[in-house]
Amino acid sequence: MFERHRANVLVGATVLAAFSCTVQAIESRIVRDGALDYRVVAISPAREQLELRWKDADGKPIASIQQLRDGSAASGRRLLFASNAGIYDTSLRPLGLHIEAGEALRNLNTVQGNEGSGNFSIQPNGVFWVDSQGHAGVDTTASWSARPREARIASQSGPMLLIDGEINPKFHIDSDSRKWRSGVCAPTPERVEFVVSAAPVSFHEFARVFRDHLGCRDALYLDGTLSRIWTAGDGYSGAPAFLVKPYVGMFAVFGK
């Protein structure tokens, strides 16, 4: 009886250790810049399969993180991380390039509209991508257009927050336009950082976090008022629930 109990304890400890390693591979922390806090989630795309999801098996948009959690649980997968992806249009379609599992479901959008018509039109905009080797990066749309990547997942959004280490010159340091904001960068090809603000911030304040605290050279804005990050350890961070609208595209990491 003692040996059986000891064996059960060892099996349980092994399972717990495996689960702990999976969770630790997704690092979640708070970064403070001045008086403002930001939730930062770091993922190694070579170790954790970062996915981009838009529609369910019936071809309908997966509209919320909770819906993504429920759907994955029903198929035996446990959601560990989720974040809204890039900007979308009024027809609930990604506004630009959207690649899932190596398949382009929406093409690159190179139209340069009036910058007053929305954040996507503030130039330059860009693309966040991960390739099949687990390398990640952020390119401007012009760079992607000139040299497309062999991406496993990709999401086009805008504007670029940082371009080659510099804050987008379109952002004004004294701007009073503040919203909950989310973004992404890859400080190295093996590390991805997702960020959401804990309160409304300006573009300039948000971009500064990527430059000064995360060591990023290029960073991409994902979306504004509706932005949220969810992790199995911390729950929701970002915009309050009453501001959240249906999502069109979410980044996610799953465990069994």
C-alpha positions in Angstrom: 0.0 0.0 0.0 2.8 2.4 0.9 4.6 1.7 -2.4 1.4 2.3 -4.4 0.8 5.6 -2.5 4.4 6.6 -3.2 4.0 5.8 -6.9 0.8 7.9 -7.1 2.6 10.8 -5.4 5.5 10.6 -7.9 3.1 10.5 -10.9 1.2 13.5 -9.5 4.4 15.4 -8.9 5.6 14.7 -12.5 2.3 15.9 -14.0 2.4 19.0 -11.8 6.0 19.8 -12.8 5.2 19.4 -16.5 2.2 21.7 -16.1 4.3 24.2 -14.2 7.0 24.3 -17.0 4.3 25.0 -19.6 2.9 27.9 -17.6 6.4 29.3 -16.9 7.1 29.3 -20.6 4.6 32.0 -20.8 6.0 34.8 -18.7 3.5 37.4 -17.4 4.6 40.5 -15.6 3.7 44.2 -14.8 5.9 46.9 -16.3 5.6 50.4 -14.9 6.5 53.5 -16.9 6.1 56.7 -14.9 2.7 56.4 -13.2 1.3 53.9 -15.7 1.2 50.1 -15.6 1.3 47.6 -18.4 0.7 43.9 -18.5 3.5 42.2 -20.5 3.3 38.6 -21.6 6.4 37.0 -23.1 6.2 33.9 -25.3 8.9 31.8 -26.9 7.3 30.8 -30.2 9.9 28.0 -30.7 8.7 26.4 -27.5 5.1 27.3 -27.4 2.9 27.0 -30.5 1.5 30.6 -30.9 -1.7 30.4 -32.9 -3.8 33.0 -34.7 -7.5 32.2 -34.8 -10.4 33.9 -36.6 -13.3 31.5 -37.2 -14.6 28.3 -35.6 -15.3 25.0 -37.3 -18.6 26.4 -38.5 -16.9 29.3 -40.2 -18.2 31.9 -37.7 -15.9 34.4 -36.0 -14.7 33.4 -32.6 -16.0 36.6 -31.0 -14.5 36.5 -27.5 -11.7 35.0 -25.4 -14.4 33.2 -23.3 -15.7 31.6 -26.5 -12.2 30.6 -27.4 -11.7 29.0 -24.0 -15.0 27.1 -24.1 -14.4 25.8 -27.7 -10.8 24.7 -26.9 -12.0 23.0 -23.6 -14.6 21.0 -25.6 -11.9 19.7 -27.8 -9.5 18.8 -25.0 -7.3 21.8 -25.1 -6.7 24.3 -22.3 -6.2 27.9 -23.2 -3.1 29.4 -21.5 -2.9 32.8 -23.2 -5.0 34.9 -25.5 -5.0 38.4 -26.9 -6.9 40.3 -29.6 -5.1 40.4 -32.9 -5.0 43.3 -35.5 -7.6 45.8 -36.6 -10.6 44.7 -38.5 -13.4 46.2 -40.6 -17.1 46.7 -40.1 -17.8 43.4 -41.9 -15.9 41.6 -39.2 -13.0 40.7 -41.4 -9.3 41.5 -40.7 -8.5 44.8 -42.3 -5.2 43.5 -43.7 -3.0 40.4 -44.0 -4.2 37.5 -41.9 -2.3 34.1 -42.1 -3.3 31.1 -40.1 -1.4 27.8 -40.2 0.5 29.0 -43.3 -2.7 29.9 -45.2 -3.5 33.6 -46.2 -7.1 34.2 -45.4 -6.8 37.9 -46.1 -4.2 39.6 -48.3 -1.8 42.4 -47.6 -3.5 45.8 -47.6 -1.3 48.4 -49.1 -4.0 51.2 -49.4 -2.8 54.4 -47.7 -6.0 56.1 -46.7 -6.7 59.3 -44.9 -4.9 59.2 -41.6 -7.9 60.7 -39.9 -10.1 57.7 -41.0 -8.6 55.3 -38.4 -5.4 54.0 -36.8 -4.7 51.5 -39.5 -4.2 54.4 -41.9 -1.5 56.1 -39.8 1.7 55.3 -41.7 3.6 53.2 -41.6 1.5 50.3 -40.6 3.0 46.8 -40.4 2.8 43.0 -40.0 3.6 40.8 -37.0 4.6 37.3 -38.1 5.9 33.9 -36.9 7.5 31.4 -39.3 7.5 27.6 -39.2 10.9 27.6 -37.3 9.4 29.6 -34.5 11.2 32.8 -35.4 9.1 36.0 -35.0 9.3 39.6 -36.1 7.6 42.9 -37.1 8.0 44.4 -40.5 6.5 47.5 -42.0 3.9 46.8 -44.7 6.3 48.2 -47.3 9.1 45.9 -46.2 6.7 42.9 -46.3 5.4 43.8 -49.7 9.0 44.0 -51.0 10.0 40.7 -49.3 7.2 38.6 -48.0 8.0 36.1 -45.3 7.2 32.4 -45.3 4.9 32.9 -42.3 3.0 30.3 -40.3 0.9 33.1 -38.8 0.8 36.8 -39.6 -1.5 39.7 -38.6 -1.4 43.2 -40.3 -2.3 46.2 -38.2 -1.2 49.7 -37.6 0.3 52.0 -36.9 3.9 50.9 -36.3 4.8 52.0 -32.7 8.5 51.7 -33.3 10.5 51.8 -36.5 14.1 50.8 -36.3 14.3 51.8 -32.6 12.5 55.2 -33.0 9.1 56.1 -31.9 6.7 56.7 -34.9 7.2 60.4 -35.7 3.4 60.7 -36.2 2.9 60.4 -32.4 2.8 63.6 -30.4 4.4 63.6 -27.0 1.8 65.9 -25.6 -1.2 64.2 -27.2 -4.3 64.0 -25.0 -5.9 61.1 -27.0 -5.8 58.3 -24.5 -7.2 54.8 -24.8 -6.6 51.3 -23.6 -4.0 50.0 -26.1 -2.4 46.7 -27.1 0.7 45.9 -29.2 3.3 43.3 -29.9 7.0 43.2 -30.7 9.9 40.6 -31.0 13.0 41.9 -29.2 14.7 38.8 -30.6 13.5 36.3 -33.2 13.0 33.8 -30.3 10.9 36.0 -28.0 7.6 37.7 -28.5 6.2 40.4 -26.1 2.5 41.2 -26.0 1.6 44.3 -24.1 -1.7 45.9 -23.0 -2.1 49.1 -20.9 -3.8 49.0 -17.5 -5.4 52.4 -18.2 -5.9 54.7 -21.1 -2.6 56.0 -22.6 -1.4 58.0 -25.6 0.4 56.4 -28.6 3.6 58.0 -27.5 3.4 56.8 -24.0 2.6 53.3 -25.2 5.4 53.2 -27.8 7.9 54.3 -25.1 7.3 51.1 -23.1 8.4 49.0 -26.1 11.5 51.1 -26.6 12.7 51.8 -23.1 11.5 48.6 -21.2 11.4 45.8 -23.7 14.4 46.6 -25.9 12.4 46.3 -29.1 13.5 47.8 -32.4 10.2 47.4 -34.2 6.8 47.2 -32.6 3.2 47.1 -33.9 0.0 48.5 -32.5 -2.8 45.9 -32.4 -6.0 47.7 -31.3 -7.4 50.2 -28.9 -10.4 50.5 -26.6 -11.4 46.8 -26.8 -7.9 45.4 -26.2 -7.4 42.7 -23.6 -4.9 40.0 -22.7 -5.8 36.9 -20.8 -3.6 34.3 -19.2 -4.4 31.2 -17.1 -2.5 32.6 -14.2 -3.6 36.3 -14.2 -7.0 36.3 -15.9 -7.9 39.5 -17.8 -5.8 42.6 -18.2 -6.6 45.7 -20.2 -10.0 47.2 -21.2 -12.9 46.8 -18.8 -15.5 44.3 -19.9 -18.2 46.8 -20.8 -16.0 48.3 -23.6 -15.1 45.0 -25.2 -16.6 44.3 -28.6 -16.5 41.1 -30.7 -13.0 40.2 -31.8 -11.9 39.3 -35.3 -8.8 37.3 -34.8 -7.0 36.3 -31.6 -3.5 35.1 -30.7 -3.6 32.1 -28.5 -1.4 29.5 -26.8 -3.0 26.2 -25.7 -2.0 23.3 -23.4 -3.6 19.9 -22.9 
